[in-house]
């Protein structure tokens, strides 16, 4: 069975405030589950969520040396 994590753990994992996570949850921006009054998150879904914000690494242009 897959592990679920609490909102405080997600806050630390994503480095965002808990209040931000509650807003994202309310807006349907982040996948979560409400179980017995607790908001829980699946780790696999959080990883996919975080990956969706991944930015490509841009190569720096070569440095020209005057000569």
N, CA, C and O atoms as CSV, one atom per row, in Angstrom:
chain,resi,resn,atom,element,x,y,z
A,1,UNK,N,N,0.843,-1.190,0.000
A,1,UNK,CA,C,0.000,0.000,0.000
A,1,UNK,C,C,0.881,1.244,0.000
A,1,UNK,O,O,1.910,1.306,0.672
A,2,UNK,N,N,0.449,2.214,-0.765
A,2,UNK,CA,C,1.223,3.440,-0.895
A,2,UNK,C,C,1.071,4.317,0.349
A,2,UNK,O,O,0.031,4.312,1.008
A,3,UNK,N,N,2.109,5.053,0.646
A,3,UNK,CA,C,2.127,5.900,1.829
A,3,UNK,C,C,1.435,7.241,1.559
A,3,UNK,O,O,1.617,7.856,0.508
A,4,UNK,N,N,0.652,7.665,2.522
A,4,UNK,CA,C,0.035,8.992,2.497
A,4,UNK,C,C,0.783,9.876,3.491
A,4,UNK,O,O,1.283,9.395,4.508
A,5,UNK,N,N,0.855,11.168,3.188
A,5,UNK,CA,C,1.553,12.100,4.074
A,5,UNK,C,C,0.629,13.259,4.437
A,5,UNK,O,O,-0.321,13.568,3.718
A,6,UNK,N,N,0.929,13.885,5.561
A,6,UNK,CA,C,0.108,14.979,6.075
A,6,UNK,C,C,0.472,16.299,5.393
A,6,UNK,O,O,1.470,16.400,4.680
A,7,UNK,N,N,-0.353,17.284,5.631
A,7,UNK,CA,C,-0.121,18.596,5.039
A,7,UNK,C,C,1.170,19.226,5.572
A,7,UNK,O,O,1.846,19.954,4.845
A,8,UNK,N,N,1.515,18.956,6.827
A,8,UNK,CA,C,2.762,19.515,7.371
A,8,UNK,C,C,3.984,18.877,6.706
A,8,UNK,O,O,4.988,19.550,6.473
A,9,UNK,N,N,3.897,17.586,6.404
A,9,UNK,CA,C,5.000,16.917,5.694
A,9,UNK,C,C,5.130,17.444,4.267
A,9,UNK,O,O,6.239,17.630,3.766
A,10,UNK,N,N,3.999,17.680,3.621
A,10,UNK,CA,C,4.020,18.214,2.256
A,10,UNK,C,C,4.592,19.624,2.256
A,10,UNK,O,O,5.339,19.994,1.350
A,11,UNK,N,N,4.245,20.405,3.262
A,11,UNK,CA,C,4.762,21.761,3.387
A,11,UNK,C,C,6.288,21.757,3.426
A,11,UNK,O,O,6.934,22.583,2.780
A,12,UNK,N,N,6.850,20.842,4.173
A,12,UNK,CA,C,8.310,20.725,4.253
A,12,UNK,C,C,8.891,20.191,2.946
A,12,UNK,O,O,9.929,20.669,2.487
A,13,UNK,N,N,8.226,19.200,2.344
A,13,UNK,CA,C,8.696,18.566,1.111
A,13,UNK,C,C,8.750,19.565,-0.044
A,13,UNK,O,O,9.724,19.594,-0.795
A,14,UNK,N,N,7.702,20.386,-0.186
A,14,UNK,CA,C,7.632,21.346,-1.290
A,14,UNK,C,C,8.163,22.729,-0.913
A,14,UNK,O,O,8.278,23.604,-1.771
A,15,UNK,N,N,8.486,22.928,0.360
A,15,UNK,CA,C,8.974,24.205,0.874
A,15,UNK,C,C,7.977,25.335,0.605
A,15,UNK,O,O,8.339,26.403,0.110
A,16,UNK,N,N,6.715,25.069,0.946
A,16,UNK,CA,C,5.658,26.086,0.863
A,16,UNK,C,C,4.890,26.096,2.185
A,16,UNK,O,O,4.903,25.114,2.928
A,17,UNK,N,N,4.234,27.197,2.464
A,17,UNK,CA,C,3.457,27.300,3.697
A,17,UNK,C,C,2.234,26.389,3.639
A,17,UNK,O,O,1.687,26.125,2.568
A,18,UNK,N,N,1.825,25.921,4.796
A,18,UNK,CA,C,0.615,25.096,4.874
A,18,UNK,C,C,-0.594,25.855,4.341
A,18,UNK,O,O,-1.453,25.270,3.682
A,19,UNK,N,N,-0.666,27.143,4.620
A,19,UNK,CA,C,-1.801,27.939,4.137
A,19,UNK,C,C,-1.857,27.942,2.609
A,19,UNK,O,O,-2.944,27.948,2.031
A,20,UNK,N,N,-0.704,27.937,1.956
A,20,UNK,CA,C,-0.651,27.870,0.492
A,20,UNK,C,C,-1.199,26.547,0.005
A,20,UNK,O,O,-1.911,26.500,-0.997
A,21,UNK,N,N,-0.875,25.468,0.704
A,21,UNK,CA,C,-1.383,24.150,0.326
A,21,UNK,C,C,-2.896,24.082,0.463
A,21,UNK,O,O,-3.569,23.469,-0.366
A,22,UNK,N,N,-3.437,24.710,1.509
A,22,UNK,CA,C,-4.884,24.731,1.675
A,22,UNK,C,C,-5.557,25.502,0.525
A,22,UNK,O,O,-6.622,25.106,0.050
A,23,UNK,N,N,-4.939,26.587,0.088
A,23,UNK,CA,C,-5.473,27.353,-1.045
A,23,UNK,C,C,-5.412,26.501,-2.309
A,23,UNK,O,O,-6.388,26.429,-3.056
A,24,UNK,N,N,-4.265,25.850,-2.556
A,24,UNK,CA,C,-4.120,24.993,-3.734
A,24,UNK,C,C,-5.162,23.874,-3.702
A,24,UNK,O,O,-5.732,23.523,-4.735
A,25,UNK,N,N,-5.407,23.319,-2.520
A,25,UNK,CA,C,-6.399,22.249,-2.372
A,25,UNK,C,C,-7.783,22.778,-2.714
A,25,UNK,O,O,-8.527,22.149,-3.465
A,26,UNK,N,N,-8.125,23.933,-2.162
A,26,UNK,CA,C,-9.428,24.543,-2.412
A,26,UNK,C,C,-9.648,24.820,-3.897
A,26,UNK,O,O,-10.755,24.647,-4.406
A,27,UNK,N,N,-8.593,25.251,-4.593
A,27,UNK,CA,C,-8.667,25.568,-6.023
A,27,UNK,C,C,-8.524,24.326,-6.908
A,27,UNK,O,O,-8.646,24.414,-8.129
A,28,UNK,N,N,-8.263,23.168,-6.287
A,28,UNK,CA,C,-8.111,21.941,-7.057
A,28,UNK,C,C,-6.793,21.849,-7.797
A,28,UNK,O,O,-6.683,21.127,-8.788
A,29,UNK,N,N,-5.796,22.571,-7.325
A,29,UNK,CA,C,-4.498,22.608,-7.998
A,29,UNK,C,C,-3.570,21.470,-7.596
A,29,UNK,O,O,-2.625,21.156,-8.318
A,30,UNK,N,N,-3.832,20.853,-6.453
A,30,UNK,CA,C,-2.954,19.796,-5.956
A,30,UNK,C,C,-3.819,18.588,-5.571
A,30,UNK,O,O,-4.854,18.745,-4.924
A,31,UNK,N,N,-3.390,17.383,-5.970
A,31,UNK,CA,C,-4.192,16.191,-5.646
A,31,UNK,C,C,-4.101,15.844,-4.161
A,31,UNK,O,O,-3.010,15.774,-3.594
A,32,UNK,N,N,-5.259,15.630,-3.543
A,32,UNK,CA,C,-5.275,15.278,-2.122
A,32,UNK,C,C,-6.546,14.511,-1.790
A,32,UNK,O,O,-7.453,14.385,-2.612
A,33,UNK,N,N,-6.586,14.005,-0.567
A,33,UNK,CA,C,-7.713,13.212,-0.075
A,33,UNK,C,C,-8.080,13.717,1.306
A,33,UNK,O,O,-7.206,14.098,2.086
A,34,UNK,N,N,-9.355,13.722,1.609
A,34,UNK,CA,C,-9.794,14.084,2.955
A,34,UNK,C,C,-10.311,12.809,3.608
A,34,UNK,O,O,-11.304,12.224,3.174
A,35,UNK,N,N,-9.614,12.395,4.662
A,35,UNK,CA,C,-9.937,11.151,5.358
A,35,UNK,C,C,-10.115,11.459,6.839
A,35,UNK,O,O,-9.175,11.874,7.516
A,36,UNK,N,N,-11.319,11.253,7.325
A,36,UNK,CA,C,-11.577,11.482,8.749
A,36,UNK,C,C,-11.230,12.884,9.210
A,36,UNK,O,O,-10.732,13.064,10.321
A,37,UNK,N,N,-11.484,13.875,8.375
A,37,UNK,CA,C,-11.189,15.253,8.748
A,37,UNK,C,C,-9.761,15.686,8.477
A,37,UNK,O,O,-9.426,16.857,8.660
A,38,UNK,N,N,-8.907,14.759,8.040
A,38,UNK,CA,C,-7.501,15.083,7.740
A,38,UNK,C,C,-7.309,15.191,6.237
A,38,UNK,O,O,-7.907,14.433,5.473
A,39,UNK,N,N,-6.474,16.133,5.814
A,39,UNK,CA,C,-6.107,16.254,4.410
A,39,UNK,C,C,-4.811,15.472,4.228
A,39,UNK,O,O,-3.804,15.750,4.879
A,40,UNK,N,N,-4.856,14.485,3.327
A,40,UNK,CA,C,-3.705,13.621,3.089
A,40,UNK,C,C,-3.320,13.636,1.614
A,40,UNK,O,O,-4.136,13.933,0.742
A,41,UNK,N,N,-2.062,13.309,1.359
A,41,UNK,CA,C,-1.519,13.339,0.010
A,41,UNK,C,C,-0.761,12.042,-0.260
A,41,UNK,O,O,-0.095,11.515,0.632
A,42,UNK,N,N,-0.858,11.525,-1.482
A,42,UNK,CA,C,-0.075,10.360,-1.900
A,42,UNK,C,C,1.285,10.850,-2.384
A,42,UNK,O,O,1.366,11.820,-3.138
A,43,UNK,N,N,2.342,10.187,-1.956
A,43,UNK,CA,C,3.686,10.594,-2.349
A,43,UNK,C,C,3.873,10.557,-3.860
A,43,UNK,O,O,4.474,11.471,-4.425
A,44,UNK,N,N,3.369,9.513,-4.527
A,44,UNK,CA,C,3.547,9.400,-5.978
A,44,UNK,C,C,2.876,10.565,-6.711
A,44,UNK,O,O,3.410,11.074,-7.696
A,45,UNK,N,N,1.716,10.979,-6.232
A,45,UNK,CA,C,1.021,12.096,-6.862
A,45,UNK,C,C,1.736,13.419,-6.589
A,45,UNK,O,O,1.737,14.311,-7.438
A,46,UNK,N,N,2.335,13.545,-5.422
A,46,UNK,CA,C,3.110,14.756,-5.114
A,46,UNK,C,C,4.338,14.856,-6.001
A,46,UNK,O,O,4.693,15.943,-6.458
A,47,UNK,N,N,4.986,13.726,-6.245
A,47,UNK,CA,C,6.157,13.736,-7.122
A,47,UNK,C,C,5.771,14.170,-8.533
A,47,UNK,O,O,6.490,14.955,-9.153
A,48,UNK,N,N,4.655,13.675,-9.047
A,48,UNK,CA,C,4.172,14.091,-10.369
A,48,UNK,C,C,3.832,15.572,-10.369
A,48,UNK,O,O,4.146,16.288,-11.320
A,49,UNK,N,N,3.186,16.033,-9.296
A,49,UNK,CA,C,2.829,17.441,-9.164
A,49,UNK,C,C,4.088,18.310,-9.198
A,49,UNK,O,O,4.139,19.310,-9.915
A,50,UNK,N,N,5.090,17.928,-8.428
A,50,UNK,CA,C,6.338,18.700,-8.380
A,50,UNK,C,C,7.042,18.679,-9.735
A,50,UNK,O,O,7.583,19.698,-10.165
A,51,UNK,N,N,7.042,17.531,-10.411
A,51,UNK,CA,C,7.674,17.413,-11.726
A,51,UNK,C,C,7.020,18.327,-12.750
A,51,UNK,O,O,7.676,18.772,-13.692
A,52,UNK,N,N,5.739,18.611,-12.577
A,52,UNK,CA,C,5.036,19.454,-13.546
A,52,UNK,C,C,5.572,20.888,-13.554
A,52,UNK,O,O,5.299,21.643,-14.487
A,53,UNK,N,N,6.321,21.264,-12.536
A,53,UNK,CA,C,6.903,22.603,-12.453
A,53,UNK,C,C,8.366,22.635,-12.873
A,53,UNK,O,O,9.017,23.678,-12.812
A,54,UNK,N,N,8.872,21.495,-13.294
A,54,UNK,CA,C,10.283,21.389,-13.666
A,54,UNK,C,C,10.587,22.292,-14.850
A,54,UNK,O,O,9.862,22.302,-15.845
A,55,UNK,N,N,11.660,23.042,-14.729
A,55,UNK,CA,C,12.097,23.956,-15.780
A,55,UNK,C,C,13.303,23.358,-16.493
A,55,UNK,O,O,14.169,22.769,-15.847
A,56,UNK,N,N,13.373,23.499,-17.817
A,56,UNK,CA,C,14.536,22.973,-18.530
A,56,UNK,C,C,15.789,23.761,-18.157
A,56,UNK,O,O,15.734,24.963,-17.897
A,57,UNK,N,N,16.893,23.071,-18.137
A,57,UNK,CA,C,18.167,23.723,-17.858
A,57,UNK,C,C,18.695,24.266,-19.173
A,57,UNK,O,O,18.921,23.515,-20.122
A,58,UNK,N,N,18.884,25.552,-19.220
A,58,UNK,CA,C,19.370,26.192,-20.439
A,58,UNK,C,C,20.882,26.280,-20.408
A,58,UNK,O,O,21.475,26.688,-19.409
A,59,UNK,N,N,21.495,25.895,-21.504
A,59,UNK,CA,C,22.957,25.964,-21.593
A,59,UNK,C,C,23.369,27.428,-21.713
A,59,UNK,O,O,22.729,28.213,-22.413
A,60,UNK,N,N,24.418,27.770,-21.036
A,60,UNK,CA,C,24.936,29.137,-21.123
A,60,UNK,C,C,25.678,29.278,-22.452
A,60,UNK,O,O,26.331,28.338,-22.905
A,61,UNK,N,N,25.576,30.440,-23.066
A,61,UNK,CA,C,26.315,30.625,-24.329
A,61,UNK,C,C,27.805,30.593,-24.059
A,61,UNK,O,O,28.251,30.999,-22.986
A,62,UNK,N,N,28.583,30.113,-25.022
A,62,UNK,CA,C,30.040,30.047,-24.804
A,62,UNK,C,C,30.627,31.426,-24.577
A,62,UNK,O,O,30.164,32.413,-25.150
A,63,UNK,N,N,31.637,31.486,-23.748
A,63,UNK,CA,C,32.326,32.740,-23.460
A,63,UNK,C,C,33.393,32.945,-24.513
A,63,UNK,O,O,34.221,32.067,-24.754
A,64,UNK,N,N,33.367,34.106,-25.134
A,64,UNK,CA,C,34.371,34.416,-26.156
A,64,UNK,C,C,35.570,35.083,-25.507
A,64,UNK,O,O,35.448,36.008,-24.704
A,65,UNK,N,N,36.700,34.588,-25.880
A,65,UNK,CA,C,37.937,35.157,-25.342
A,65,UNK,C,C,38.595,35.967,-26.458
A,65,UNK,O,O,38.902,35.456,-27.535
A,66,UNK,N,N,38.797,37.253,-26.157
A,66,UNK,CA,C,39.423,38.136,-27.171
A,66,UNK,C,C,40.879,37.732,-27.335
A,66,UNK,O,O,41.591,37.481,-26.362
A,67,UNK,N,N,41.292,37.678,-28.567
A,67,UNK,CA,C,42.668,37.230,-28.740
A,67,UNK,C,C,43.322,37.669,-29.901
A,67,UNK,O,O,44.486,37.333,-30.118
